[in-house]
Every structure is written in structure tokens, then in C-alpha cells.
Amino acid sequence: MELLKKISPAFYVVIIVGFFLPFIEISCSSTSLGTFSGYTVMTGDAGESLAKTNKDVKSGMNIELIFAFLMAVAGLILAFFKNPKTIMGSAIAGLIGFIFLMIFKSNLDSQITSISQFAQILQIHYKIGFWLCFVFFLIAMIVHALIFFTEKKQEPAAVTVPVPSPPAETHSPDEKTT
């Protein structure tokens, strides 16, 4: 478990690097229209270059990928701290990042489908950057949750120290009790 704690920030480093690798490729009738990194898609540059060839393509920043990227950065920062709250926070960042990545994929698939309504004119292929982010968000979430729950079981139980009761009052034989 100690080894997993030490290497756990690396999962988020791989995710962040994945955003700068080829993320998606859009093709039309087996002719590539372009391969774009996650960063390019996130900032909207991919949409702008595709909008030049097809007026139906939306351009602009992709909010789902921005949130997924921010969750990767947050997970990386939290992974360096080893207290239970930050470990669970890192697991939650992995979960939220994964969810936003899936929302991005769903939205992009439906947008491509609506553009090529009657025939499969446009196709999208998810590249190595996307799949690295996909897999490592899941790995980061599972590993950090595993670390959290394993450490929680190993926490020592609260020790109760008995407090001695105050000494009983004793009466001297000279004192009269009423």
C-alpha cells in the first residue's frame, strides 16, 4: 500500500499528459479531416478549424473537457497530501473527471451523428490521449478509494483512559454527622 501511495500522483500526471496527446480524429469517408489533442478540443481550436469545412460544427471552448482537466489538476495536487480527507478528495476528483470525460464523449458522438444525419459521412475516432485519460481516471479513482478505505480500517481505535473517581469523604471519629 505504501508503494501505491508514493506513485498515486503519477496517475494524474498521465491524465494531464493525455490531454496534450492526439485525443480525437475526425474523418469523412475514410479521409482524415484532422487529429486534435484534448487541449485543442478543450480550448475550442479544433472546433474552429472544423467549422471552416462544415458550418454545422459548433466551435468554442468545451466545458466538459475543461472540468475534466481541472479535476486532473486537483487530483494531482490532492494526491501529494497523505491525510484521509485529501486521499478521498483525490478519489472524488478521479470520479468527477471520469464523468465529465464521458459527458464529453456522449455529447461529441451525438453532435457528429446529428451532423451526418442520413449517412455515416463523419466519423470520430478516439485516440491514445482520450483512452489514457479514460483508463487513468478510473485507476486513480479506484486506487485512492482503496488507500482511503484501507487506512481507515488500520486506524487505531480510540483508547479510553479511566478517570479515577475522587476519594470518598471520610469522617474522623471526632466529627459528628447529622
N, C-alpha and C positions, 0 to 999 in steps of 0.2 A: 504493500500500500504506500510505503514511503517513496518508492520509485515513481508511482503514478502521481503523487503529489508534486514531485520535482519536475516531471515532464508535462504536467497538465497545461501550463501556459502555451506549450508548443502547439497544442491542438488549435488554439485561436490564432496563432501565428500562421498556420497552414491555411486557415479560413481567409485571413486577410490577404495573404499572397494569392489565394484562389480568385479574389476579385480583380486581380491585375493580369490574370492569365486569360486565354481565349475562353469565353463564357458561353456565347451562343453564336450559331451560324444560321443565317437566313439564306435560303436558296429558292430559286424559281426554275422549275423544270430541270432539275439537276445542275443548274448554273448558280454558283455561289454569288449572292448579292453582297455579302460581307460577313466577316467574322469579327465579333466585338468582345471586348473584355467586360467584366462586370462593372468596372469603374466607368467605362464608356457608356454602358447602358444606364448606370445609376445617374450619371450627370446629364444624360439626355443627348449626348453627341451621336449615339447610334441612331436614335430616332430622327435626328436632323438629317443625317446622311441618307437614311431610308426614305424620308419624306420627299427628298428630291426626286426619287424614282417612282413614288406612289403617293398620291395625295391623301389616301385613306389612312396612312400611318400617322399615329399620334407621336409628336415629339415632345420633349420636355423631360424634366427630372423624374426618375422613377422612385417614388416614395417608399415602396416596399423594399427595394434594394438598399435604399439609404438606411432604413431602420435595421435591416439585416446586418449591414456593415457596422452600424453603431453598436449593435448587440455583440458583434465580434470584438470590437474595441473594448467595450465594457467588460465582456467576459475575460479578455486578456488581462485587463487591469485587476479585476477581482481575483483572478487565478493566482496572482502573486501573493495575496494575503491568505494566511492559512487558518483563520478562525472560522468556526462553523457557519456564521452568517454570510461571510463572503464566499465560502465554498458553495453554499446553496444558491447565493446570488449568481455565481458563475454558471451553475447548472440551469437556472432560470433564464439567464441570458442565452444559453445554448438553445433552450426550448423556444424562446420567443424569436430568435434569429432563424431557426428552422421553420417556424410557422410563417414568418414573413417571406422566406425563400419559396415556400410552397404557394403562398398567395401570388407572388411574382410569377411563378411558373403557370399557375392556373389562368391568371389574367392575360399573360402573353399568349398562351395557347388559344384562349378564346378570341383574342384580338386577331391573331393570324387566321383562325378559322372564319371569322366574320369578314375578313378582307378577301379571302379566296372562297367566296360563298358557294359557288356551284362546282368548282373543280379544285382539286388539290394543287393549285398553282403555287402558292407559297408554302414552304416547309421550314420548320425550325428544328435545328439540331443542337442539343445541349452539349457543350464541350467540357474539357477537363476541369476548367475553373469552376463551373457550376457543380459538377459531381464531387469535386474536392470539398466545396462548401457544404453541399448536401450531406455527405458522409461525416465530415468532421464536426459539423454542428451536432449531429446525433451522438457521435463518440464523446464530444466534450460534455454534452448534457448527461449522458449515462455515467461517465467516469466521475464527474463532480458529484452527482447524486450518490453514487456508490461510496465515494470518500466521505461524504456528509453522513450517510446512514451508518457506515462502519465506525466512524469516530464517535457517533452518538451512542452506539452500543458500548464502546470502550470507556466512556466517561465514568469516573468513579461515582458511586452512589454517595449521596450526601451523608456525611457522618454526623450523628447526633451525639453530642457530649452531654452526659447527665450533669445537671446542675445540682450540687449538694443542697439539701434543704437546710434552712437556718437551724441552728441548735435550739433544742427545746428549752423553754424557760424553766429554770429550776428555782425552786423557792428554798431559801435557807430556813432551817427549823425555827429561827428567831422571828421570821415574818409570819404574820397571821393572815390567813386567807379568809375572805368573807364570802 
